[in-house]
Amino acid sequence: MEGRVGRTALLVAAARAIETHRPDSLARDIYAEHFVLAAPASADWPVRIQQVPDGDANPLWGRFARYFGLRTRVLDDFLLRSAHEGGVRQVVLLGAGLDTRAFRLDWPPGCVIFEIDREGVLAFKHQVLDGLPAAPNAARVPIAVDLRADWAASLTDAGFDTAAPSVWLAEGLLFYLSSAAETHLIDTVDRLSTGGSALAFEVKLDKDLLEYRDSPLYTSTHHQIGIDLLSLFNREKRPDSAGALVGKGWTTAVHTPFDFSRRHGRGPLPERNDALAGNRWVFANKRRRTRP
Ligand SMILES: C[S@@+](CC[C@H](N)C(=O)[O-])C[C@H]1O[C@@H](n2cnc3c(N)ncnc32)[C@H](O)[C@@H]1O
């Protein structure tokens, strides 16, 4: 796994492993623990909550991991709804990391899953998956490209059809990009999306991320596994990507994660000094053109 951003993919994988083994799991990913155990950086991290001495009281492996479990579930549901009810057959995972949705979700026939991430992350993913009895439930097309560069041609060269509807996911990605790169990414998704397409992404609305630098989530992640999220997040003023999409003919719904904790009856709820306070999950749909 190259670089510190790649390690955040391992963090999310560890959270998904822990979620998988919970009796009341929100999402199951049987591959997640294999990534965690295979990478030297994470081989000694827990993959079950029982391995954490203070269990659910641990801010990183308790509350934060459950947050990732909830996010996984909500975005699984979003993608499957687009495919099964919306009839979409092209799925694009932007900053896919160790996402195994191609393998673990029930896709309708004819689905193609494009997974975009950096070469080192995808190489590690394939090395681990190749050692497991893992077969994708859809056509899977990994694309090694940097999302700060001009990645549209890489996607269309790999078979993405701009004339057919698509569903896009930027899960845990935009915080790491500069403001200009986020705007470029959203503009590119819009340009490649025909009416009937959908997009989900996560943003942080905090005016100043450092306001929460002493929060249990940030400090425990830093002290327990050496990942200083605040040094990885881009701290430029963020663009209003949801607003920009509305201007381009999309409808959007913006939710807090806590909305879904309440809906599912489990997951993180607001607390004091909460690094999750500004997180929003945005669900966008591009309107179909009506004939004049
Ligand atoms: C926190 S991980 C999330 C991975 C995955 N979406 C998930 O939720 O499990 C962020 C991912 O974005 C990828 N990423 C960050 N910046 C990127 C860039 N400029 N180009 C391509 N991938 C990038 C990282 O390599 C990493 O795999």
The ligand as a Tripos MOL2 file, in Angstrom:
@<TRIPOS>MOLECULE
LIG
   27    29     1     0     0
SMALL
NO_CHARGES

@<TRIPOS>ATOM
      1 C1        -10.4220    6.4280    2.9590 C.3       1 LIG1
      2 S1        -10.0830    5.5110    1.5370 S.3       1 LIG1
      3 C2        -11.7400    5.0390    1.1120 C.3       1 LIG1
      4 C3        -11.7630    3.8640    0.2060 C.3       1 LIG1
      5 C4        -13.1550    3.3370   -0.1470 C.3       1 LIG1
      6 N1        -13.9140    4.2940   -0.9110 N.3       1 LIG1
      7 C5        -13.9000    2.9100    1.0850 C.2       1 LIG1
      8 O1        -14.7400    3.6630    1.5630 O.co2     1 LIG1
      9 O2        -13.5880    1.8370    1.5860 O.co2     1 LIG1
     10 C6         -9.7100    6.7240    0.2920 C.3       1 LIG1
     11 C7         -9.2650    6.1070   -1.0120 C.3       1 LIG1
     12 O3         -9.1580    7.1550   -1.9730 O.3       1 LIG1
     13 C8         -8.0130    6.9190   -2.7480 C.3       1 LIG1
     14 N2         -7.5450    8.1950   -3.2760 N.ar      1 LIG1
     15 C9         -7.2510    9.3210   -2.5880 C.ar      1 LIG1
     16 N3         -6.8110   10.2770   -3.4250 N.ar      1 LIG1
     17 C10        -6.8300    9.7230   -4.6670 C.ar      1 LIG1
     18 C11        -6.4720   10.2000   -5.9480 C.ar      1 LIG1
     19 N4         -5.9930   11.4280   -6.1310 N.pl3     1 LIG1
     20 N5         -6.6160    9.3850   -7.0180 N.ar      1 LIG1
     21 C12        -7.1020    8.1200   -6.8590 C.ar      1 LIG1
     22 N6         -7.4430    7.6130   -5.6570 N.ar      1 LIG1
     23 C13        -7.3030    8.3980   -4.5760 C.ar      1 LIG1
     24 C14        -7.0080    6.3110   -1.7840 C.3       1 LIG1
     25 O4         -5.9690    5.6140   -2.4570 O.3       1 LIG1
     26 C15        -7.9010    5.4350   -0.9310 C.3       1 LIG1
     27 O5         -7.9770    4.1270   -1.4390 O.3       1 LIG1
@<TRIPOS>BOND
     1     1     2 1
     2     2     3 1
     3     2    10 1
     4     3     4 1
     5     4     5 1
     6     5     6 1
     7     5     7 1
     8     7     8 2
     9     7     9 1
    10    10    11 1
    11    11    12 1
    12    11    26 1
    13    12    13 1
    14    13    14 1
    15    13    24 1
    16    14    15 ar
    17    14    23 ar
    18    15    16 ar
    19    16    17 ar
    20    17    18 ar
    21    17    23 ar
    22    18    19 1
    23    18    20 ar
    24    20    21 ar
    25    21    22 ar
    26    22    23 ar
    27    24    25 1
    28    24    26 1
    29    26    27 1
@<TRIPOS>SUBSTRUCTURE
     1 LIG1         1 GROUP 0 **** ****
